[in-house]
Amino acid sequence: MDKLKITGGFPLHGEVEISGAKNAALPILIASILSSDQVDISNVPKLKDIDTTIRLLEFLGVSIDHSDGNVSLIANNISKTEAPYDLVKTMRASILVLGPLLSRFGRAHVSLPGGCSIGARPVDLHIQALEKMGANISIHNGYIDASTEHLSNKKLIGTKIFMDQVSVTGTENIMMAATLADGKTFIENAAREPEVEDLGNLLISMGAKIKGLGTDVIEIEGVAALNGSQYKVMFDRIEAGTYMAAAVVSGGEVKLKNVDPRKMESVIEKIKQTGADVIETSTGITIKKQHQPIKPVNIRTGVYPLFPTDMQAQFMAINVLADGPSEITETIFENRFMHVQELVRMGASIDVKGNTSFVKGVQAIDGANVMATDLRASASLVIAGLAAKGETIIERIYHLDRGYERIEEKLNKLGAKVERLN
Ligand code: UD1
């Protein structure tokens, strides 16, 4: 299993290209199931989760050509409507095939998902919504079995769906299913995340009728069929935020390219509160961190546009080295503080009570052997390693490879010292 060796203490200088967003690319690739025409997607990041998605789509019968961030997909010969456990266990987002398979083919047999071990993460909202649209759904042997064969023309029926809790993939699954349903679907208390909007814009480019993207009520009027399209995936705002956090703890000056700062205001605001200078343009962000101490920042995660849970661990690494105490409250997922123990092994001072971490702030931390436990927890260990004295070895970095494209190459180009050990 690969490990990362990080030698801390080098300031970061230069430019870094931010990749396409994992969380937008996954549903966008999966949306190709909805049409029998060719869909060409560009700016697709090179990541383990993307490979898993492509393998899953190929298993279903989608013909796929991919090279260098461009993926062409044709779903004109779907041979299976099943997503087996072996393919989906490593990636929770594979639940996203449920809506498209059901709405285009009238059947779906999808394994309950795995993914990051950050709490229970049920899929009840996805299932309830599809049932409300008329599907028959049962769960047995770890599989969701869904059918619309009893409905007229096997079509889901548009209806009003109120989401009890804001769910990103839940909103995406229902939105995709609704594009081919009979009549209008209203998703109330819908997720407003930019990645949901990106998927919605792809669907519109395929001929879907969708209104209200980026608001908490999305209206979808079903159409008979969707056509092919060409579409570019948006930038990864979590990858961008992670490099900003790395610049805060390492010092230096880093320019992020291919980003739209308007889609990450809550993170930029908190980065500024740490004492770093942030200069925003329409296509980039420059972050400058001088030698003054890092100011601690209190964080409370929330649904977009509030502070993203996927940036919480990275800000913990910042606060660990800040000049004073801070509190980090996680409101989206239970059990998302697994990085705390590892940071403490490096010399951090953190107490966890319920869903809040109390961080004291220390002058320095030491390199250590640490274990990556989930995707964003791994990123916090990388950030801590960049600032630590001496060497940090991070084990189980397959978590990191699920979500960060060429991370050691990008960091080394900025002047860090990061080595992948096989
Ligand atoms: C997505 C992101 C993930 C991010 C998360 C929150 C993708 C591929 N993943 O995950 O990176 O951390 O949004 O921004 O886009 N819930 C239920 N029942 C459901 C669905 C969700 O109770 O049926 C709960 C979850 O347990 C969680 C909350 O709702 O407490 C939000 O989860 P959700 O937005 O669905 O997260 P994901 O879409 O899985």
Residues whose N, C-alpha, C, O or C-beta is under 5 A from the ligand:
A	BS01	UD1	N23 A93 R121 P122 V123 D124 L125 H126 Q165 V166 S167 V168 T169 G170 T309 D310 I332 F333
